[in-house]
């Protein structure tokens, strides 16, 4: 006869309490802070945290299984892991985010007279979900629903630069196809490009998808969700060269910051 393990609901409830607590603290909490706030026995808490980390529901620094774990436990910081962040991101409505983005995108169009669009990570693909165009380019360059090439698109690089290595291994698999002679087609070149995006906070596509087109994008960070959105400008190469790169960078990063605040209010999370 099957029996119900009465301990399972209690364990799940405790794990959920930990996740709910960490969801309120995007920067993470130390073991001692979690212990004080939840009042769980230290041995029990350590076991629960280890299980959640093993399931990729939590991240920890120093990593679990540190060589001197007795010392690491007291100073280890925990925060929500990629599995939970992925679940939260999957619940975000792209239509709602697109609607909230219209004003900021149109301001970019008015400033530079180029196409502006919003990119979003959906599963393992980056898609454009909103586009604004100047009157002279009413047909646009990146229509909503378009899947962005991860090895070439500025909008994709701006998002992928902030994903973990396990995720990137799913995205960048050999052989990497060349879309133009300027497309990056090696793992090393792509990793260097993503490192530059992380350092500068801006991503470029210089004729890597279509000869004659240049795009630039900024990541939109969100607490708990990480970077699943980017905001971009795209236009003909000759015209884009006439814009000051520093001005484009500043405008896109300002737009990204504004969108981050707008989304955070909608999603009820801290920026």
Buried (B, 14 or more C-beta within 10 A) or exposed (E): EEEEEEEEEEBEEBBEBBBEBBBEBBEBBBBBBBBEBBEBEEEEBBBBBBBBBEEBBBBBEBEBEBEEEEEBBEEBBBBBBBEBBBEBBEEBEBEEBBEBBEEBBBBBBEBBBBBBBBBBBBEEEBBBBBBBBBEEBEEBBBEBEBEBBBBBBBBBBBBBBBBEEEBBEEBBEEEBEEBBEEBBBEBEEBBEBBEBBEEEBBBBBBBBBBEEBBBBBBBBBBBBBBBBBBBBBBBBEEBBEEBEEEEBBEBBBBBBBBBBEBBBEBBEBEE
